[in-house]
């Protein structure tokens, strides 16, 4: 039997998504597609408190960002609680009902070229909330997050940036890395290309573009704007969230042990987890794990200003392009005006 090509696998997946929509299954009404470290988690948590909004308990399904032919293979490399089949994905929205707006928030949907078309195949009338941040500060925070979740192993940010070309050739990629493409840092800040895909598929009126700085400084106004965009009651005040702060890992060894125990990976850790579940109530167990986790991470160190200046020089063309595309002075807002 001839093995299906990646193009054929993608075509079949799009057809599967269209059939699921026509079947009458509940599908998401909106998607938060902003990058990681751009306020997406805080936005998700705030909207989750609204009675007219439904989110699955499992944020970051990344289902529509993952290659259809690679889902099982990736799980063999690293266990996951994310849905692996379309049926499992759609089942996350069964409880939404018809009275609530069902949403999904996955950071991979902006940076994955195929994700926009997959979303359109499943939910062509969906509303899209896209969140953007200054490329230099975003990539610094993103690098720290990749270290925390063990996708990146190079702690020196400058060196990690330099390794991108080698990693594209398959060199210096961490062993068992579940997502090598994450290490292609420059690909994450092609903002205009990413945004244009959604505008072309959904129309500008169905895509709300948010800037991280506005969300931080004028939180109430921006959240109200999102509520009106989604067609829900905007008179309900939602408590501000400070979710997902940028941190660094003090001890990767301790982080690995904590992760192994929390998911029950390996015979020793599975035994330890069974003992914990038997002896300690769930609420206290979660609290204890959270306490330990706080002990092995700390606030992010101050940025290397020379490196940040170099990144601003490198990525100024992307900021200029986004400024022109959105007709907003992001060059000035993000401090790129004097960058040569």
Beta strands, then each sheet from edge to edge (+ up, - down):
strand 1: 30-32
strand 2: 53-55
strand 3: 101-105
strand 4: 127-132
strand 5: 207-211
strand 6: 247-249
strand 7: 297-299
sheet 1: 2+ 3+ 1+ 4+ 5+
sheet 2: 6+ 7-
end
